[in-house]
Amino acid sequence: MTSKSFFVAGTDTGIGKTVVTGLLAGYLRDKGFSVITQKWVQTGSGEPAGDISCHLDSMGADRNFFKKYSDLAVPYSLAFPASPHLASAMEKVKISTSRIRESFLSLTKKFDVTIVEGTGGLLVPLNERELAVDVVGSLPLNVILVVGNRLGAINHALLSAEALKNRGIAVAGIIFNRFCPRGDEIVLRDNRKVISLFSGLEDFGEVPYEPDLERRSAAFGAIGQRVMSMFSFPGVCIFPSEK
C-alpha cells in the first residue's frame, strides 16, 4: 500500500471513530512522523475544532498547532447535530466536495500522514448528489473500518464492508472498539470472529474500554503496530514539521 493517508470509517455514529483516529495519530506521531487529522464535515459542535480537539488530546498536540491548519483540517463546521446534508441546509451552507478534496490533498503535501475521520457512517449524504463514500473512493485513502463491538455489530459491519467492496474501495482492515464497560463476552468475541470471517478483512485488534487516556494509548500500541506493518513509511520527520 503506497498511500500514507487513512480514512477512519464507522459502521454508525458514536461508535469510536474519534477515539481511533486520535489514537492512531498519536501512535504514528510517537514513531516520529508528521501527522495531522482532518474532519471533512464537523456537525453538532459550537466549537470549530470539535472532534479534532479530541484527536489533539490523544496526540499530545496543542491548539496552536491546529489553528495554523484549521481551514484545511475542518473545511465545514456546522452547529446542528445531524447528517451533513441536513446540517448544511439548516445553516444555508452548500457543501462542495471539490473543496473537501482540495483541502485533503493540500494536507498530504505538508505532512507524512493525514488521517481523516468520517462523519457518521459511510453512506451519509454530504449534499443532494454525493455520499461520503463517493469522496473516499475518489482519493488516495486507506480505509480503516471502526466497528463498535456490541450486539448488532455483525450486520452493520458486513453491510459497511459490502458497500465499500461494491464501489471498488479497498479496506486496510478493521479496528473493533469496546465502548461499554460490560457486555456479553461470548457475543463480543463471536462478533470479531464472524465479521472477520465473512468480510475477509484483517482484524487489527480491539480498543478496550478504558477511560484513562494514557492506559488506552498504551493498549493501542499493538493495534498501531499491526496497522503500520501493512505500510511502508520511508523517512522519519519531526512533528509537526512541514514538507
N, C-alpha and C positions, 0 to 999 in steps of 0.2 A: 504494500500500500504506500503510495508516494505522497499523497496529501497529508499535511500535518495539521489539518483543521478537523474539528469534530462538531457534529450536531447531536445534542443530547435530547432525544425524543422521549416522549412519555406515552404510556398507554391510556392516560387520563390526566385530569388536572389534580393537583395536590397529592402526587404520589412520590415525589422526591427528586424531580429534575433539578431544582435549585441546589439541593444538598449535593447531588452527584457532580454537577457542574463545578461547584466550588471546591469540592474535594479533589477532583481530577486536576483542576487548575493549580491548586496548592501543591499537589504531588509533583507535577511537572515543573513548577517553579522551584521547588526544593531540589530538583535534579539539575537546576541551572539554566533552564530555558526561559526565554522571554515569553510571557503568556498574557493574553487578555481574554476576557469573556465578553459575550455580546448577547443582547436580548432584542430581537428584531422589533417586537411589539410588547411593551410593558402595559398591562392593564390592571385596574383596581388598586392603584397606588398614587397617593398625592405626591410622593417623592419620585423625581425622575429616575434616580438610581434603582429604586425598587429592589428586585431580586439581585441586581448587581452588588448591592450593599452586602448581601449575604455571601456572595462569591468572594468579595474583598476580605471579609472576615476570615473565611477559610484560607485565603491566600496569604493573609498577613500583610495586605497592601493597604495603604491609606487612601483617604478620599481625594487627596490632591492628585494622585495618580489617575483616578477615574475622571476627574474634571477635565483633564487635558484632552481626553478622548470621548467625552460624554456624547457628543453629537453622532459619533460613529458607533459607539457601543450600544446606544439606545436610539435608533432612528425615530421611533414613535413611542411616546409615553402618554397613556390615556388613563383618566381617573376612574371611569366607570368599570366596575368589576364584571366583565363579560367577554365573550369572544371578540377578537379584534374587529371583525366586520361590524358588529353591533356597537362596540365602544366607540369606534371611529365615527359611526353615523350619529351617535348621541352628541358628539362634540363637533360634528360637521367637518371632520378631517378625512381627507382621501389618502388611503394607504397606497403608496407606489412601490411595487415590488422592484422596480428598477433602482429606486433609492436604496432599498434594502440590499440588493446585490452589490451596488457600488460601495456601500459602507463596509460590507463584509470584505470585499476584495481589497479595499484600501487598508484595512487592518492586517490582512495577510501579508502585505508588503512591509509592514512595520514590526511584526512580531513573529517569533518562531512558530507559535501555536495560537490559533484563535478557536475558542470553544463557544459555540452558540447554544444557548438554552432555548428550547421551543416554548411556545405559548399554548398551554392546553395539550390536546392530542395532535396527531399528525394531520387529520382531516379537518382541522379548524379553518374556516374561511378567513382570508385576510381582507378580501373585498368581494364584490359581486361576481368576480370571474375566477379568482385564484385561491387555492388552498395552500396552507403552509407547506405541505409535501411537494407541491409544484415548484416552489422556490428551492427547496432542499435538493430536488433532482436536477436542478439547473446549475448547481455549484459544486466545486471540488470538496466535498464533505464526507467524512467517515461517520456513519450513523451509529450511535450507541443507544440502544433501546432500554429505558428505565422501566422496570416493572415493579409496581407496589405489591409486595408479597402478602397477599390476603386472599380470603375466599372470593372467587370470581376472577382471579388474576389470569387463569388459563385462557379463557375466552378473549379477554381484552388483549392479551399479549399475542395470541395467534392471529387475531384479526389485524393487529398493527403490523405484524411481520408479513402477513399476506398482502396488505396494502402496499408495502414497500417493494416486495418481490414483484408484484404485478406491474409496478412502474419501473422496474429495472434498476432499483436503487439498492446497492449493496449495503449490508449491515455488518459492522465490525463484530458486534456481539451484544450480549445482554448484561445489565447490572441489575440485580434484584435489590430492593430496598425494604428493610424491615422497619416500618414507621409506627408500629404499635408495640407497647411493652410486652403484651402477651398475645398468644394465638395458639391454635391447634397445631402442634409441631408436626403431626402426621400430614396434615393438609399442606403446610408451608414447605415441607421437604418434598412432597409429591409435586407441588407446583413447579419447582425448579426442574425436577426430573422430566415431567411431561412436556413443559414448554420447550426445553432444550431438545427433546426427542422429536417433537412434531415440527418445530420451526427449523431444526438443523443448525441453529445458531450457537455460537460459543457462549458459554456461561462464564463470565469474568469473575463472578462471585456475588456475595450479598453484603450490603452495608448493614451492620447490626443496629438495633435500636440503642442509641447511646446519646443522651442529651449533652454530655461533655464534649466540646469541640476537639480538645487535644486527644482524648481517647478515641474519638470517632475517626480523626485523621490518621492515627496510628493503625487503627483497624483497617483503614482503606489501603494501606501500603501494599498488601498482597494483590488487591484488585488493580491498583495503578501499575504494578509491575507486569501483570498479565496484559493489560492494555498496551503498555509501552513496548512489550516484546513483539507485538504484531507490526510495529512500525520502525522505520529507520529514521533516526534523528541525528543527522550529521551536524557536528559542531555544537558547541555549548555557548550560550550568550548569558551575560549577567543581567538579571531582571532589574528594572524594566527598560533596558536599552532598546533603541530603535535601530532598525537595519538601515 
